[in-house]
Amino acid sequence: MPRRAVGVEMNGGDFFEFSIAHDRKYTLDHLWVQPLGDDDDITVKIGISEFIRAEFGDIVKVVLSKPEDDSEFQVEGSGEGNENDDDSITTPLSRGDELGPEDLMITIRTVEDRVLINAPFPCKIVELNGEVEDNSDLVNEEAYGDGWCMIVKPHEWDEDMHLDESEYIDYLNEI
């Protein structure tokens, strides 16, 4: 799989180097999407861009789940209560689950932060890669290979609604 090494200077002056795969599209939330199959029976493989690791540090945990109660994922405002672990009150995603753009799809815990990513489009889950939940090194070292997160069947698919490699690099240079 062809990949391109990219260097991006962030607003704070930090410079990050990471790879971007040529054969993928990208979301503004730093997921990569790869259409599989033909237009009549399309599925989409979804993974995490290497930018997440470059921006937030090594990924130490990936949770492919949606919370029953999302209060633990909200930004602390009052300072009351203890912070729960990512998956203490979650419903694991499973084959056949339906997700909309407002539904939490992936929770990523890095050495520096927690990143919450919603579904990029309405879809039905076809397959989950549970290996990434058991071994976060797959996402750190093989983000565009064995580190994929799930395969979904989109209810609506328009490849043009996602960024190609060049557009994604331009976007990263703007943030």
Beta strands, then each sheet from edge to edge (+ up, - down):
strand 1: 3-9
strand 2: 15-21
strand 3: 25-26
strand 4: 31-36
strand 5: 43-48
strand 6: 59-63
strand 7: 65-67
strand 8: 90-92
strand 9: 98-99
strand 10: 104-110
strand 11: 114-118
strand 12: 123-128
strand 13: 150-154
sheet 1: 1+ 2-
sheet 2: 3+ 4- 5+ 13- 12+ 9-
sheet 3: 6+ 10- 11+
sheet 4: 7+ 8-
end
